[in-house]
Amino acid sequence: MNNRTLESLYDEIVPKVGHETFMAALNQVDSLITELTELTITSNEWAEANSYPAVENYPQYQRAREIGKDILQLAGFKGMQTAVGSVRKRLHGKCLDESRLILMEYGWNGIGGWQS
């Protein structure tokens, strides 16, 4: 298990890219995860009201894919995996179960090697 902390990543990366660039990327990823959490919640509400059609038919599908591509560009494949974990934790914090992750699990199919 990799026990690297944000501090150790900061110490490694900031000399290469600068503090502002690092913090901007970190803030952007956090903002994308927040948006993805809200999309996940609204997509499940919409799916329930519309008899659970294929994920590609969800109104949130295109934006979820855009976010997946953005996270891939900013943080790589591991960043995408981490984003899913972060959304999962935020859903648990709202007392929602992780079955709501279908938007990412299937919506990100093919992005950076993501497989549903």
Number of C-alpha atoms within 10 A of each C-alpha: 3 4 6 8 9 9 9 10 11 15 12 11 14 14 10 11 10 11 14 10 13 17 13 11 15 14 12 15 21 15 12 19 23 16 16 25 23 15 19 24 17 16 23 19 13 16 16 11 10 10 8 14 12 10 17 12 11 19 14 20 20 14 14 23 20 15 20 28 18 16 24 18 13 15 17 15 18 11 16 26 14 15 23 20 15 17 22 20 16 18 20 12 10 10 9 13 13 16 11 19 21 15 23 24 15 17 25 23 15 11 15 14 9 16 11 11
